Amino acid sequence: MMFSRHILIISLFWINLVLGLNQIVIKGHKFFDSVTKRQFFIKGVAYQPRSKNELIDPLADPSSCVRDAALMAKLGIYVLLDIATPKNSINRQAPEYGLNLFNGYKQAVDAFHDYDNMLAYMAGNEVTNDNTNTGASAFVKAALRDIKHYIKVNKSKTLPVGYASNDDDRIREPIRDYFSCGEEDSQVDFYGVNLYEWCGKSSYTSSGYSKRTMEMAQYNKPVFLSEFGCNLVSPRPFTEVDAIYSEPMTDVWSGGVAYEWTQEDNNYGLVKVSNSSAVDLLPDYTNLQSQLAKVDPQGVHMDAFTAVRSSPACPSHSSNWKASLTLPPTPSEKACACMRNSVSCVASDKVSLVDSNGKSMVGAQLDVMCGMTSCAEITGDGTTGKYGAFSFCDPKDKLTWLYQSYSQNNLGACDFEGNALKVIPRRKQSVEGCSDQGASFTTGDEGDGATTGDDSTTGKHGAKSGTDSGYRISYSLLGLLYLLLLSFFSQ
């Protein structure tokens, strides 16, 4: 089926759709409408158009934006944003949390926070996805902590920040508890589970949904299916929808998000893009629409809800879980600037030049220098909980620290084939004390924004070896845009 609409009509409808919405709030382990106080259940679709080589920006193409908005209007819309992107996120294989990433996350919040239809943010999606990379969760939890605080300090309204995990059975329990234990400031406000156990016309019991529901029955945060829709049977009948929005699941879960809007190489699409103004509706779209129309979850009124649950104990180290309870520090431009202004051997502009393949020289230089002097102060380990004083600085500043460290121990040597140069320190004090220069959470005080590079060219010591590019704020550059029904409340 082909669908297209007049741009002006749908644009006006889209504007009306995002205005005048009641804020959704959290009480205990459930979502509620802050005005009507009815329980809120998520009913949504994951939205991230992309081509083979890059993400697509639908807001930069009005006809595409209108095309999708018209179809989504049949389902209804709310917005939950994943503030991480493929090019601006924590790498599970070589995790770090630095200024570029923190600034990018803040920019995403600044761009979207004041819209009435903003529901919440995701600080990450399946960063840790098995028992070999659990240390990455320490970096995600630190970013979550800092974004929550940034919102608290700078925004007039508070929106929740959460995390979405995969359903790996080896880490299912520890990662769930890790993100909701410890200090409240570093806990998730809600938790998502990407669950693909229900395939075809399965059942609540045989699919494993019953076991997952029992495991989450006493969880202290709102929890929902952040992705669902197994495609081993095609077209997908989406018979799990009835279970998701009925008891006993509605006693535990706050709805779910079907994966995903556009048809991509992974074959999970609800629609297939035909051109900039039209799409073909796939059978999955019709099946999902039909199943959603049947459900009517019965929730609880906010004033009648009194359940209070304690935070779980933090998971201990084991063969399957190694994430430290000591989190990385908040990235601080002041600390990096202090170090930069306290040394006599700094990285020159040469290291910013690209080689014949268009790759930055910074990553390669970091790898070389880490073989010549200690890199302890510019790296962090999410399993041991040890983080260097300048582990959050940008790659060029890290290189400056290594050049200075080598120079101090080698009779002032400072050249490295022109990659370094001697300078007169701008500060009279030594570099000691720079790490005490705390981060500022005031808007605009931590530099001029994030820069990111191609993840495939990351050096061993955390520097991007690819050409950096500015962080563009748009729907498509947010890792996942979750589209949620506006009016899906309990009666």
Buried (B, 14 or more C-beta within 10 A) or exposed (E): EEBBBEBEEBBEBBEEBBEEBBBBBBBBBBBBBEEEBBBBBBBBBBBBBEEEEEBBBBEEBBBBBBBBBBBBBEBBBBBBBBBBBBBBBBBBEBBBBBBBBBBBBBBBBBBBBEEEBBBBBBBBBBBBBBBBBBBBBBBBBBBBBBBBBBBEEBBEEBBBBBBBBBBBEBBBBBBBBBBBBBEEEBBBBBBBBBBBBBBBEBEBEEBBBBEBBEBBEEBBBBBBBBBBBBBEEEEBBBBBBBBBBBEBBBEBBBBBBBBBBBBBEEEBBBBEBEEBBBBBBBEBBBBBBEBBEEBEBEBBEBEEBEEEEEBBEEBEEEEBBBBBBBBBBBBBBBBBBBBBBBBBBBBBEBBEEEEEEEBBBBBBBBBBBBEBBBBBBBBBBBBEBBBBBBBBBBBBBBBBBBBBBBBBEEEEBBEBEEBBBBBEBEBEEEBEEBBEBEBBBEBEEBBEBBBBBBBEBBBBBBBBBBBBEEBBBBBBBBBBBBBBBBEBBBE
